[in-house]
Amino acid sequence: MDIDSSQARGDPPAVGLGGAFHRFWAGHTSANLGDGVLLTLFPLMAAALTSDPLAVSMLTAAAYTPWLLFGLHAGALIDRIDKRRAMVVGNLLRCVLLGVLAVLSWFGPVPVWGLCLFVLALAVCEVFHDGSARALLPALVARNLLIRANSRLQGTRVVASDFLGGPIAGLLFALSTGTALLFNAGAYLVGALFLLSAAVAARSLGGEGKDEGERAPDTGRASLTREALDGLRFVRDDRVQRGFAVAAAFSGFATGGVSAILVLYVTRTLDVPEALFGVYTMLSAVGALTASFLCAPLGRWCGHGLLLIVAHILGGGVLLTMGLFPHVVVGALALGVFGLAATTISVSAASILQAVTPMPILGRASMARMLLAQASVLLGVFTGGLLGGFGLHVPFVAGGALLLAAPLVFGRVFREGARRAAV
């Protein structure tokens, strides 16, 4: 049995998650609600202006662009600055941007190119907010509580973003665009206020890497670009970091390909009415919420290395099933199981990586992995669109095969990461 190395690192006793985490949790959840509203609100605003799919798709491109262009440098900057303050500033800037957009919308519709500029600016704030959140969490809770903390964050993210965000956006947009934008701004403002009330007593940043693979590079006070590249090299040179990053790219490519044609598969192949598409796919969120409750006890029972292997097999199996056996009931059950598998992978992998990554390089390492994952999702979306031309079931078969292959390729590194993390 692995010895809990959180004590060796000076982590606080695992009595509970603590008040600082709960205020961080509340602020993070409020921002998630804002994110969920944005995901529905901006496409609705664009669709009211144009029916050109290329123009509407530019919103998605604008949302991804900052992660690809600025992600590495953002990670280096996050490692230098107060992470809680970065989250607060990110939320306040989003609040101001949405307030400005609300004022502009009262004078008339904002053109699609203008919406793209706002999405781009909002996404830059999201890069710093979310990157800081991932790097800050290990400073708030003990290593052996990371699974529980990440499970709570993921569970409330599903409720706030997936369950509540879309319906709220649709209802408020029906009233007026300005009302919806001001509500969205308020969600980010509330998130900032909760974070301001969280007194963060972060653990010392020294002496984190007891294992050879956990040592952070000694960069001193180098340029931001050099520190960003140090994060890439750290992920490349560490077996666990590299393995988990490539495994996430596998998953991102597979799920990106499926998401690209999901609406067509559900409405055309399964004959689900377009009006019920959101309700039908909400079953995936139900599975994700279930996983947020089950991940910690299942990990204690079988170990998170084995849990990651099983979750990949489960996720790949249901995608393959959807591709080979297109049926409305099979598809509904498969979406629910896939949501459970995907969330289990997300919670376990994030907790393991937070535990094995030294705090001085958490931001850079996280952003380096995120860069690869986001690029893989975009490539998967493009590939899924091409494969869908041969049949809407083909991306599901291809994605399922990739996920099923992941345990064969990464099974050993999953177990090694879980052993080293001792979460």
GUVO-758719 format. One record per residue (C-alpha): x, y, z; residue number from 0; residue in three letters. Coordinates in Angstrom, 1 decimal. Example, Ala and Ser with C-alpha at 12.3 -4.5 7.8 and 13.67 -1.06 7.14 Angstrom:
BEGIN
[[12.3; -4.5; 7.8]; 0; "ALA"] [[13.7; -1.1; 7.1]; 1; "SER"] 
This chain:
BEGIN
[[0.0; 0.0; 0.0]; 0; "MET"] [[1.3; 3.5; -0.9]; 1; "ASP"] [[2.2; 5.8; 2.0]; 2; "ILE"] [[0.3; 9.0; 1.8]; 3; "ASP"] [[3.0; 11.4; 0.7]; 4; "SER"] [[0.9; 14.5; 1.5]; 5; "SER"] [[2.3; 14.3; 5.0]; 6; "GLN"] [[5.8; 14.2; 3.7]; 7; "ALA"] [[5.1; 17.3; 1.7]; 8; "ARG"] [[3.7; 19.2; 4.6]; 9; "GLY"] [[0.1; 19.2; 3.5]; 10; "ASP"] [[-2.5; 20.0; 6.1]; 11; "PRO"] [[-4.2; 17.1; 7.8]; 12; "PRO"] [[-7.1; 15.7; 5.7]; 13; "ALA"] [[-9.8; 16.7; 8.2]; 14; "VAL"] [[-12.0; 18.5; 5.6]; 15; "GLY"] [[-11.8; 20.7; 2.6]; 16; "LEU"] [[-12.0; 23.9; 4.6]; 17; "GLY"] [[-13.7; 27.3; 4.3]; 18; "GLY"] [[-11.2; 28.6; 1.8]; 19; "ALA"] [[-12.0; 25.8; -0.6]; 20; "PHE"] [[-15.7; 26.2; -0.2]; 21; "HIS"] [[-15.5; 29.9; -1.1]; 22; "ARG"] [[-13.3; 29.1; -4.0]; 23; "PHE"] [[-15.8; 26.4; -5.0]; 24; "TRP"] [[-18.7; 28.9; -4.8]; 25; "ALA"] [[-16.8; 31.5; -6.9]; 26; "GLY"] [[-15.8; 28.8; -9.5]; 27; "HIS"] [[-19.4; 27.6; -9.7]; 28; "THR"] [[-20.7; 31.1; -10.3]; 29; "SER"] [[-18.2; 31.5; -13.1]; 30; "ALA"] [[-19.3; 28.1; -14.6]; 31; "ASN"] [[-22.9; 29.4; -14.7]; 32; "LEU"] [[-21.7; 32.4; -16.6]; 33; "GLY"] [[-19.8; 30.1; -19.0]; 34; "ASP"] [[-22.9; 28.0; -19.5]; 35; "GLY"] [[-25.0; 31.0; -20.3]; 36; "VAL"] [[-22.3; 32.3; -22.8]; 37; "LEU"] [[-22.2; 28.9; -24.6]; 38; "LEU"] [[-25.9; 29.3; -25.6]; 39; "THR"] [[-26.3; 33.1; -25.6]; 40; "LEU"] [[-23.7; 34.1; -28.2]; 41; "PHE"] [[-24.8; 31.5; -30.8]; 42; "PRO"] [[-28.4; 32.7; -30.3]; 43; "LEU"] [[-27.2; 36.3; -30.9]; 44; "MET"] [[-25.3; 35.3; -34.0]; 45; "ALA"] [[-28.2; 33.2; -35.3]; 46; "ALA"] [[-30.5; 36.2; -35.0]; 47; "ALA"] [[-28.2; 38.0; -37.4]; 48; "LEU"] [[-27.3; 35.4; -40.0]; 49; "THR"] [[-27.9; 31.9; -41.2]; 50; "SER"] [[-24.4; 31.5; -42.6]; 51; "ASP"] [[-22.9; 28.5; -40.8]; 52; "PRO"] [[-19.3; 29.7; -41.5]; 53; "LEU"] [[-20.0; 33.0; -39.8]; 54; "ALA"] [[-21.5; 31.4; -36.8]; 55; "VAL"] [[-18.6; 28.9; -36.6]; 56; "SER"] [[-16.2; 31.8; -36.3]; 57; "MET"] [[-17.5; 32.2; -32.7]; 58; "LEU"] [[-16.2; 28.8; -31.9]; 59; "THR"] [[-12.8; 29.6; -33.6]; 60; "ALA"] [[-12.6; 32.8; -31.5]; 61; "ALA"] [[-13.2; 30.9; -28.3]; 62; "ALA"] [[-10.4; 28.4; -29.0]; 63; "TYR"] [[-7.8; 30.9; -30.4]; 64; "THR"] [[-6.5; 32.3; -27.1]; 65; "PRO"] [[-5.8; 28.8; -25.7]; 66; "TRP"] [[-3.6; 28.0; -28.7]; 67; "LEU"] [[-1.9; 31.4; -29.1]; 68; "LEU"] [[-1.4; 32.5; -25.5]; 69; "PHE"] [[-1.8; 29.4; -23.4]; 70; "GLY"] [[1.8; 28.6; -22.8]; 71; "LEU"] [[2.7; 32.2; -21.9]; 72; "HIS"] [[-0.4; 32.5; -19.7]; 73; "ALA"] [[0.8; 29.4; -17.8]; 74; "GLY"] [[4.2; 31.0; -17.2]; 75; "ALA"] [[2.6; 34.2; -16.0]; 76; "LEU"] [[0.2; 32.3; -13.8]; 77; "ILE"] [[3.2; 30.6; -12.1]; 78; "ASP"] [[4.6; 34.1; -11.3]; 79; "ARG"] [[1.5; 35.9; -10.0]; 80; "ILE"] [[-1.2; 35.5; -7.2]; 81; "ASP"] [[-3.5; 32.9; -8.7]; 82; "LYS"] [[-6.5; 34.0; -6.7]; 83; "ARG"] [[-6.1; 37.6; -7.8]; 84; "ARG"] [[-5.8; 36.4; -11.4]; 85; "ALA"] [[-9.1; 34.6; -11.1]; 86; "MET"] [[-10.7; 37.7; -9.6]; 87; "VAL"] [[-9.4; 40.0; -12.3]; 88; "VAL"] [[-10.5; 37.6; -15.0]; 89; "GLY"] [[-14.0; 37.5; -13.6]; 90; "ASN"] [[-14.2; 41.3; -13.2]; 91; "LEU"] [[-12.9; 41.9; -16.8]; 92; "LEU"] [[-15.6; 39.5; -18.1]; 93; "ARG"] [[-18.2; 41.4; -16.1]; 94; "CYS"] [[-17.1; 44.7; -17.6]; 95; "VAL"] [[-16.9; 43.3; -21.2]; 96; "LEU"] [[-20.4; 41.9; -21.0]; 97; "LEU"] [[-21.7; 45.2; -19.5]; 98; "GLY"] [[-20.2; 47.1; -22.4]; 99; "VAL"] [[-21.8; 44.6; -24.8]; 100; "LEU"] [[-25.1; 45.0; -23.1]; 101; "ALA"] [[-25.0; 48.7; -23.5]; 102; "VAL"] [[-24.1; 48.4; -27.2]; 103; "LEU"] [[-26.9; 45.9; -27.8]; 104; "SER"] [[-29.4; 48.5; -26.6]; 105; "TRP"] [[-28.4; 50.7; -29.5]; 106; "PHE"] [[-28.9; 47.9; -32.0]; 107; "GLY"] [[-27.7; 44.4; -33.0]; 108; "PRO"] [[-23.9; 43.9; -32.7]; 109; "VAL"] [[-22.6; 42.4; -35.9]; 110; "PRO"] [[-21.1; 38.9; -35.9]; 111; "VAL"] [[-17.5; 40.2; -36.3]; 112; "TRP"] [[-18.1; 42.4; -33.3]; 113; "GLY"] [[-19.4; 39.3; -31.3]; 114; "LEU"] [[-16.2; 37.5; -32.4]; 115; "CYS"] [[-14.1; 40.2; -30.9]; 116; "LEU"] [[-15.9; 40.0; -27.6]; 117; "PHE"] [[-15.7; 36.2; -27.6]; 118; "VAL"] [[-12.0; 36.5; -28.2]; 119; "LEU"] [[-11.5; 38.9; -25.3]; 120; "ALA"] [[-13.7; 36.8; -23.0]; 121; "LEU"] [[-11.8; 33.7; -23.9]; 122; "ALA"] [[-8.5; 35.4; -22.9]; 123; "VAL"] [[-10.0; 36.0; -19.5]; 124; "CYS"] [[-11.1; 32.4; -19.4]; 125; "GLU"] [[-7.6; 31.2; -20.1]; 126; "VAL"] [[-6.2; 33.0; -17.1]; 127; "PHE"] [[-9.2; 32.2; -14.8]; 128; "HIS"] [[-9.3; 28.5; -15.6]; 129; "ASP"] [[-5.5; 28.1; -15.7]; 130; "GLY"] [[-5.2; 29.8; -12.3]; 131; "SER"] [[-8.0; 27.7; -10.8]; 132; "ALA"] [[-6.2; 24.4; -11.7]; 133; "ARG"] [[-2.9; 25.7; -10.3]; 134; "ALA"] [[-4.5; 27.1; -7.1]; 135; "LEU"] [[-6.5; 24.1; -6.0]; 136; "LEU"] [[-3.5; 22.0; -4.7]; 137; "PRO"] [[-2.7; 25.0; -2.4]; 138; "ALA"] [[-6.1; 24.9; -0.9]; 139; "LEU"] [[-6.6; 21.2; -0.1]; 140; "VAL"] [[-4.3; 18.3; 1.0]; 141; "ALA"] [[-3.1; 16.0; -1.8]; 142; "ARG"] [[-5.3; 13.1; -0.6]; 143; "ASN"] [[-8.4; 15.3; -0.8]; 144; "LEU"] [[-7.9; 16.4; -4.4]; 145; "LEU"] [[-10.2; 13.7; -5.8]; 146; "ILE"] [[-13.0; 14.8; -3.5]; 147; "ARG"] [[-12.4; 18.5; -4.4]; 148; "ALA"] [[-12.2; 17.9; -8.1]; 149; "ASN"] [[-15.4; 15.8; -8.0]; 150; "SER"] [[-17.3; 18.6; -6.3]; 151; "ARG"] [[-16.0; 21.2; -8.8]; 152; "LEU"] [[-16.9; 18.9; -11.7]; 153; "GLN"] [[-20.4; 18.1; -10.3]; 154; "GLY"] [[-21.4; 21.7; -9.8]; 155; "THR"] [[-19.9; 22.6; -13.1]; 156; "ARG"] [[-22.2; 20.2; -14.8]; 157; "VAL"] [[-25.2; 21.5; -12.9]; 158; "VAL"] [[-24.4; 25.2; -13.4]; 159; "ALA"] [[-23.1; 25.1; -17.0]; 160; "SER"] [[-24.9; 22.1; -18.6]; 161; "ASP"] [[-28.2; 22.0; -16.8]; 162; "PHE"] [[-28.9; 25.6; -15.9]; 163; "LEU"] [[-26.8; 27.8; -18.3]; 164; "GLY"] [[-28.6; 26.9; -21.5]; 165; "GLY"] [[-32.2; 27.2; -20.3]; 166; "PRO"] [[-31.4; 30.4; -18.4]; 167; "ILE"] [[-29.8; 31.9; -21.6]; 168; "ALA"] [[-32.7; 30.9; -23.8]; 169; "GLY"] [[-35.3; 32.4; -21.3]; 170; "LEU"] [[-33.5; 35.7; -20.8]; 171; "LEU"] [[-32.7; 36.1; -24.5]; 172; "PHE"] [[-36.4; 35.8; -25.2]; 173; "ALA"] [[-36.9; 38.8; -22.9]; 174; "LEU"] [[-34.0; 40.9; -24.3]; 175; "SER"] [[-30.4; 40.5; -25.2]; 176; "THR"] [[-29.4; 43.2; -22.7]; 177; "GLY"] [[-31.1; 41.4; -19.9]; 178; "THR"] [[-29.3; 38.1; -20.7]; 179; "ALA"] [[-25.9; 39.9; -20.9]; 180; "LEU"] [[-26.4; 41.7; -17.6]; 181; "LEU"] [[-27.3; 38.4; -15.9]; 182; "PHE"] [[-24.2; 36.9; -17.3]; 183; "ASN"] [[-22.1; 39.8; -16.1]; 184; "ALA"] [[-23.6; 39.4; -12.7]; 185; "GLY"] [[-22.6; 35.7; -12.5]; 186; "ALA"] [[-19.0; 36.6; -13.1]; 187; "TYR"] [[-19.2; 39.5; -10.5]; 188; "LEU"] [[-20.6; 37.1; -7.9]; 189; "VAL"] [[-17.7; 34.7; -8.7]; 190; "GLY"] [[-15.2; 37.5; -8.1]; 191; "ALA"] [[-16.8; 38.5; -4.8]; 192; "LEU"] [[-16.6; 34.9; -3.5]; 193; "PHE"] [[-13.0; 34.6; -4.4]; 194; "LEU"] [[-12.2; 37.9; -2.7]; 195; "LEU"] [[-13.6; 36.5; 0.5]; 196; "SER"] [[-11.4; 33.4; 0.3]; 197; "ALA"] [[-8.4; 33.8; 2.5]; 198; "ALA"] [[-5.8; 31.7; 0.7]; 199; "VAL"] [[-3.1; 30.3; 2.9]; 200; "ALA"] [[-1.1; 28.5; 0.3]; 201; "ALA"] [[1.5; 26.0; 1.3]; 202; "ARG"] [[5.2; 26.7; 0.8]; 203; "SER"] [[6.3; 26.3; -2.8]; 204; "LEU"] [[9.6; 24.7; -1.9]; 205; "GLY"] [[10.4; 21.1; -1.6]; 206; "GLY"] [[7.5; 19.8; -3.5]; 207; "GLU"] [[9.1; 17.2; -5.7]; 208; "GLY"] [[10.2; 14.3; -3.6]; 209; "LYS"] [[10.3; 11.9; -6.6]; 210; "ASP"] [[12.8; 12.5; -9.4]; 211; "GLU"] [[9.9; 12.9; -11.9]; 212; "GLY"] [[8.4; 15.6; -9.8]; 213; "GLU"] [[11.2; 18.1; -9.8]; 214; "ARG"] [[10.5; 21.5; -11.3]; 215; "ALA"] [[13.2; 23.0; -13.5]; 216; "PRO"] [[15.2; 25.7; -11.9]; 217; "ASP"] [[14.5; 28.6; -14.2]; 218; "THR"] [[15.3; 31.5; -11.9]; 219; "GLY"] [[13.7; 34.7; -13.2]; 220; "ARG"] [[13.9; 34.0; -16.9]; 221; "ALA"] [[11.9; 35.5; -19.7]; 222; "SER"] [[8.3; 34.6; -20.0]; 223; "LEU"] [[8.9; 32.7; -23.3]; 224; "THR"] [[11.7; 30.7; -21.7]; 225; "ARG"] [[9.6; 29.8; -18.7]; 226; "GLU"] [[6.7; 28.8; -21.0]; 227; "ALA"] [[9.1; 26.5; -22.9]; 228; "LEU"] [[10.3; 25.1; -19.6]; 229; "ASP"] [[6.7; 24.0; -19.0]; 230; "GLY"] [[6.7; 22.2; -22.3]; 231; "LEU"] [[10.0; 20.5; -21.7]; 232; "ARG"] [[8.9; 19.4; -18.2]; 233; "PHE"] [[5.8; 17.7; -19.7]; 234; "VAL"] [[7.9; 16.2; -22.5]; 235; "ARG"] [[10.7; 14.8; -20.2]; 236; "ASP"] [[8.5; 13.3; -17.4]; 237; "ASP"] [[7.0; 9.9; -18.3]; 238; "ARG"] [[3.7; 10.5; -16.4]; 239; "VAL"] [[3.2; 14.1; -17.6]; 240; "GLN"] [[3.9; 13.1; -21.2]; 241; "ARG"] [[1.8; 10.0; -21.1]; 242; "GLY"] [[-1.2; 11.8; -19.6]; 243; "PHE"] [[-0.9; 14.6; -22.1]; 244; "ALA"] [[-0.9; 12.3; -25.1]; 245; "VAL"] [[-3.7; 10.3; -23.6]; 246; "ALA"] [[-5.8; 13.5; -23.2]; 247; "ALA"] [[-5.0; 14.3; -26.9]; 248; "ALA"] [[-6.3; 10.8; -27.8]; 249; "PHE"] [[-9.5; 11.5; -25.9]; 250; "SER"] [[-9.8; 15.1; -27.2]; 251; "GLY"] [[-9.4; 13.9; -30.9]; 252; "PHE"] [[-12.0; 11.2; -30.4]; 253; "ALA"] [[-14.6; 13.3; -28.6]; 254; "THR"] [[-14.0; 16.3; -31.0]; 255; "GLY"] [[-14.8; 14.1; -34.0]; 256; "GLY"] [[-18.0; 12.9; -32.4]; 257; "VAL"] [[-19.1; 16.4; -31.2]; 258; "SER"] [[-18.7; 17.7; -34.8]; 259; "ALA"] [[-21.5; 15.6; -36.1]; 260; "ILE"] [[-23.5; 14.8; -33.0]; 261; "LEU"] [[-26.4; 17.1; -33.8]; 262; "VAL"] [[-26.8; 15.6; -37.3]; 263; "LEU"] [[-26.5; 12.0; -35.9]; 264; "TYR"] [[-29.1; 12.6; -33.3]; 265; "VAL"] [[-31.6; 14.5; -35.5]; 266; "THR"] [[-31.1; 12.6; -38.8]; 267; "ARG"] [[-29.9; 9.1; -37.9]; 268; "THR"] [[-31.9; 8.7; -34.7]; 269; "LEU"] [[-34.8; 10.9; -35.8]; 270; "ASP"] [[-34.9; 12.9; -32.6]; 271; "VAL"] [[-36.8; 16.2; -33.3]; 272; "PRO"] [[-34.6; 19.2; -33.3]; 273; "GLU"] [[-36.6; 20.8; -30.5]; 274; "ALA"] [[-35.7; 17.9; -28.3]; 275; "LEU"] [[-32.0; 17.8; -29.2]; 276; "PHE"] [[-30.9; 19.6; -26.0]; 277; "GLY"] [[-33.1; 17.4; -23.8]; 278; "VAL"] [[-31.8; 14.3; -25.4]; 279; "TYR"] [[-28.1; 15.2; -25.1]; 280; "THR"] [[-28.7; 16.3; -21.5]; 281; "MET"] [[-28.5; 12.6; -20.6]; 282; "LEU"] [[-24.7; 13.0; -21.0]; 283; "SER"] [[-24.8; 15.6; -18.2]; 284; "ALA"] [[-26.8; 13.2; -16.0]; 285; "VAL"] [[-24.0; 10.7; -16.4]; 286; "GLY"] [[-21.4; 13.3; -15.7]; 287; "ALA"] [[-23.1; 14.4; -12.5]; 288; "LEU"] [[-23.4; 10.7; -11.4]; 289; "THR"] [[-19.6; 10.3; -11.9]; 290; "ALA"] [[-18.9; 13.3; -9.7]; 291; "SER"] [[-20.4; 11.4; -6.8]; 292; "PHE"] [[-18.9; 8.0; -7.6]; 293; "LEU"] [[-15.3; 8.9; -8.7]; 294; "CYS"] [[-13.8; 9.2; -5.2]; 295; "ALA"] [[-15.3; 6.0; -3.6]; 296; "PRO"] [[-14.6; 3.9; -6.7]; 297; "LEU"] [[-11.0; 5.2; -6.8]; 298; "GLY"] [[-10.5; 4.2; -3.1]; 299; "ARG"] [[-11.9; 0.8; -3.9]; 300; "TRP"] [[-10.0; -0.1; -7.0]; 301; "CYS"] [[-7.3; 2.6; -7.4]; 302; "GLY"] [[-7.4; 5.5; -9.8]; 303; "HIS"] [[-5.0; 3.9; -12.3]; 304; "GLY"] [[-7.4; 1.0; -12.9]; 305; "LEU"] [[-10.4; 3.4; -12.8]; 306; "LEU"] [[-8.9; 5.4; -15.7]; 307; "LEU"] [[-8.4; 2.2; -17.7]; 308; "ILE"] [[-12.0; 1.0; -17.1]; 309; "VAL"] [[-13.4; 4.5; -17.9]; 310; "ALA"] [[-11.6; 4.6; -21.2]; 311; "HIS"] [[-12.9; 1.1; -22.1]; 312; "ILE"] [[-16.4; 2.1; -21.1]; 313; "LEU"] [[-16.3; 5.4; -23.0]; 314; "GLY"] [[-14.8; 3.7; -26.1]; 315; "GLY"] [[-17.3; 0.9; -25.9]; 316; "GLY"] [[-20.4; 3.1; -25.9]; 317; "VAL"] [[-19.2; 5.3; -28.8]; 318; "LEU"] [[-18.6; 2.1; -30.8]; 319; "LEU"] [[-22.0; 0.9; -29.8]; 320; "THR"] [[-23.6; 4.2; -31.0]; 321; "MET"] [[-21.9; 3.8; -34.3]; 322; "GLY"] [[-22.7; 0.2; -34.9]; 323; "LEU"] [[-26.2; 0.1; -33.4]; 324; "PHE"] [[-28.0; 3.3; -34.2]; 325; "PRO"] [[-31.2; 3.4; -32.2]; 326; "HIS"] [[-32.8; 6.2; -30.2]; 327; "VAL"] [[-32.8; 4.2; -26.9]; 328; "VAL"] [[-29.3; 2.8; -27.4]; 329; "VAL"] [[-28.1; 6.3; -28.1]; 330; "GLY"] [[-29.7; 7.8; -25.0]; 331; "ALA"] [[-28.2; 5.1; -22.7]; 332; "LEU"] [[-24.8; 5.5; -24.4]; 333; "ALA"] [[-24.7; 9.2; -24.0]; 334; "LEU"] [[-25.4; 8.8; -20.3]; 335; "GLY"] [[-22.7; 6.2; -19.9]; 336; "VAL"] [[-20.3; 8.3; -22.0]; 337; "PHE"] [[-20.9; 11.3; -19.7]; 338; "GLY"] [[-20.1; 9.1; -16.7]; 339; "LEU"] [[-16.9; 7.8; -18.3]; 340; "ALA"] [[-15.6; 11.1; -19.6]; 341; "ALA"] [[-16.1; 12.8; -16.2]; 342; "THR"] [[-14.4; 10.0; -14.4]; 343; "THR"] [[-11.4; 10.4; -16.7]; 344; "ILE"] [[-11.4; 14.1; -16.2]; 345; "SER"] [[-11.6; 14.1; -12.4]; 346; "VAL"] [[-9.1; 11.3; -11.9]; 347; "SER"] [[-6.5; 12.6; -14.4]; 348; "ALA"] [[-6.7; 16.2; -13.1]; 349; "ALA"] [[-6.3; 15.1; -9.5]; 350; "SER"] [[-3.3; 12.8; -10.3]; 351; "ILE"] [[-1.6; 15.5; -12.3]; 352; "LEU"] [[-2.2; 18.2; -9.7]; 353; "GLN"] [[-0.6; 15.9; -7.1]; 354; "ALA"] [[2.5; 14.9; -9.1]; 355; "VAL"] [[3.3; 18.4; -10.5]; 356; "THR"] [[5.4; 20.7; -8.4]; 357; "PRO"] [[3.6; 23.9; -7.4]; 358; "MET"] [[6.2; 26.3; -9.0]; 359; "PRO"] [[5.4; 24.9; -12.4]; 360; "ILE"] [[1.7; 23.9; -12.1]; 361; "LEU"] [[0.5; 26.7; -14.4]; 362; "GLY"] [[3.0; 26.1; -17.1]; 363; "ARG"] [[2.6; 22.3; -17.1]; 364; "ALA"] [[-1.2; 22.6; -17.1]; 365; "SER"] [[-1.2; 25.0; -20.0]; 366; "MET"] [[1.3; 22.8; -22.0]; 367; "ALA"] [[-1.0; 19.8; -21.6]; 368; "ARG"] [[-4.1; 22.0; -22.4]; 369; "MET"] [[-2.5; 23.3; -25.6]; 370; "LEU"] [[-2.1; 19.8; -26.9]; 371; "LEU"] [[-5.6; 18.8; -25.8]; 372; "ALA"] [[-7.3; 21.8; -27.4]; 373; "GLN"] [[-5.4; 21.4; -30.6]; 374; "ALA"] [[-6.4; 17.8; -30.7]; 375; "SER"] [[-10.1; 18.7; -30.2]; 376; "VAL"] [[-9.9; 21.1; -33.1]; 377; "LEU"] [[-8.2; 18.5; -35.3]; 378; "LEU"] [[-10.8; 16.0; -34.2]; 379; "GLY"] [[-13.7; 18.3; -35.1]; 380; "VAL"] [[-12.2; 18.8; -38.6]; 381; "PHE"] [[-11.6; 15.1; -39.0]; 382; "THR"] [[-15.1; 14.2; -37.7]; 383; "GLY"] [[-16.7; 16.5; -40.3]; 384; "GLY"] [[-14.7; 14.7; -43.1]; 385; "LEU"] [[-15.5; 11.2; -41.8]; 386; "LEU"] [[-19.1; 12.1; -41.4]; 387; "GLY"] [[-19.3; 12.5; -45.2]; 388; "GLY"] [[-18.8; 8.7; -45.4]; 389; "PHE"] [[-21.6; 8.1; -43.0]; 390; "GLY"] [[-22.7; 9.8; -39.7]; 391; "LEU"] [[-21.8; 6.6; -37.8]; 392; "HIS"] [[-18.2; 6.6; -38.9]; 393; "VAL"] [[-16.8; 9.2; -36.4]; 394; "PRO"] [[-18.4; 7.2; -33.6]; 395; "PHE"] [[-16.7; 4.0; -34.7]; 396; "VAL"] [[-13.4; 5.7; -35.2]; 397; "ALA"] [[-13.6; 7.6; -31.8]; 398; "GLY"] [[-14.6; 4.5; -30.0]; 399; "GLY"] [[-11.7; 2.5; -31.4]; 400; "ALA"] [[-9.3; 5.2; -30.3]; 401; "LEU"] [[-10.6; 5.3; -26.7]; 402; "LEU"] [[-10.5; 1.5; -26.6]; 403; "LEU"] [[-6.9; 1.5; -27.7]; 404; "ALA"] [[-5.9; 4.1; -25.0]; 405; "ALA"] [[-5.6; 1.6; -22.1]; 406; "PRO"] [[-3.3; -0.7; -24.2]; 407; "LEU"] [[-1.0; 2.3; -24.9]; 408; "VAL"] [[-1.3; 4.2; -21.6]; 409; "PHE"] [[-2.4; 1.6; -19.0]; 410; "GLY"] [[1.0; 1.4; -17.4]; 411; "ARG"] [[1.4; 5.2; -17.2]; 412; "VAL"] [[-2.1; 5.5; -15.7]; 413; "PHE"] [[-1.0; 3.1; -12.9]; 414; "ARG"] [[2.3; 4.8; -12.4]; 415; "GLU"] [[0.7; 8.2; -12.1]; 416; "GLY"] [[-1.8; 7.0; -9.6]; 417; "ALA"] [[0.9; 5.3; -7.6]; 418; "ARG"] [[3.1; 8.4; -7.6]; 419; "ARG"] [[0.2; 10.7; -6.7]; 420; "ALA"] [[-1.1; 8.6; -3.8]; 421; "ALA"] [[-4.5; 10.4; -4.1]; 422; "VAL"] 
